[in-house]
Amino acid sequence: MNAFSFIQKLRNKLRITNGTTLILGNKINIVHCTITIKGKNNTLKIGNNTKLRNTNIEIIGNNNTIKIGENSLIGNFCYLSAKEENITLTIGNNTALSRNIKVMTSDGHPIYQNNKRINYAKDITINNNIWIADNVTILKGVEIGSNSVIGINSTVVKNITSGSVAVGNPCTVIKENIRWEY
Ligand SMILES: CC(C)(COP(=O)(O)OP(=O)(O)OC[C@H]1O[C@@H](n2cnc3c(N)ncnc32)[C@H](O)[C@@H]1OP(=O)(O)O)[C@@H](O)C(=O)NCCC(=O)NCCS
């Protein structure tokens, strides 16, 4: 467990249960974030050179993980959550989430059909070198392939293939074989 530094504790609001696994890389830059981790056996991993600005991270429940890779950027007013049990939210390397992006592995309230739960939490994977434009929401179970771009105001509910531009609600691929630059 690499603890947050004194300066990081001053610059952010951290509420982290004892026993949480923290794996913090070198030169991470975290400012004005609220990080809440409650429950047993949870993990937060942030890779080298990654920046988080004014982001709300919630890991609540047991055996849940949020992993953010190296050289990634999480912009202002983003929300990342891993809740319920055995859930992993992964964000890869060189990936940019711009502003006001919600990545939610669970819906927040259970829904039952014929007394059977129908909306369990599911993992989300946002792979390497992805650009997510402002105001995007990414819901449970989604995987976004590497090198893709998600357009402004989109709601992503199904997997998006690598190397594509995808937009809209629900978000669908509109261009393939693309590349983008930081
Ligand atoms: C993702 C994005 C860059 C794609 O741009 P693009 O490849 O030039 O796309 P185009 O303008 O050619 O649009 C292609 C089609 O998708 C539609 N479209 C584009 N963006 C859309 C969006 N966010 N939601 C819904 N439809 C969209 C267009 O209307 C067009 O439809 P048509 O073919 O029926 O005419 C752009 O949509 C976007 O999100 N820009 C904002 C980036 C941003 O938020 N920057 C903030 C700082 S990081």
The ligand as an ORCA input file, in Angstrom:
! r2SCAN-3c Opt
* xyz 0 1
  C     -16.307     13.126    -31.694
  C     -16.215     14.327    -32.612
  C     -14.823     14.935    -32.492
  C     -16.457     13.762    -34.015
  O     -16.251     14.750    -34.981
  P     -16.303     14.372    -36.539
  O     -15.594     13.070    -36.775
  O     -15.816     15.565    -37.295
  O     -17.839     14.096    -36.813
  P     -18.766     14.823    -37.902
  O     -18.924     16.262    -37.518
  O     -18.245     14.471    -39.265
  O     -20.177     14.101    -37.640
  C     -20.526     12.885    -38.272
  C     -21.998     12.597    -38.003
  O     -22.183     12.347    -36.613
  C     -23.079     13.320    -36.031
  N     -22.485     13.691    -34.733
  C     -21.255     14.199    -34.521
  N     -21.052     14.353    -33.214
  C     -22.161     13.944    -32.595
  C     -22.532     13.845    -31.240
  N     -21.700     14.183    -30.253
  N     -23.757     13.348    -30.936
  C     -24.611     12.974    -31.928
  N     -24.288     13.038    -33.247
  C     -23.092     13.523    -33.565
  C     -23.085     14.475    -37.012
  O     -24.290     15.177    -36.939
  C     -22.919     13.766    -38.324
  O     -24.156     13.196    -38.674
  P     -24.591     13.039    -40.240
  O     -23.590     12.088    -40.837
  O     -25.983     12.495    -40.164
  O     -24.480     14.405    -40.814
  C     -17.259     15.395    -32.269
  O     -18.523     14.783    -32.416
  C     -17.186     15.912    -30.843
  O     -17.619     15.270    -29.897
  N     -16.643     17.119    -30.661
  C     -16.541     17.751    -29.325
  C     -15.185     17.418    -28.661
  C     -15.110     17.948    -27.271
  O     -15.988     17.763    -26.451
  N     -14.035     18.638    -26.994
  C     -13.856     19.170    -25.646
  C     -12.451     19.226    -25.241
  S     -11.714     17.642    -25.040
*
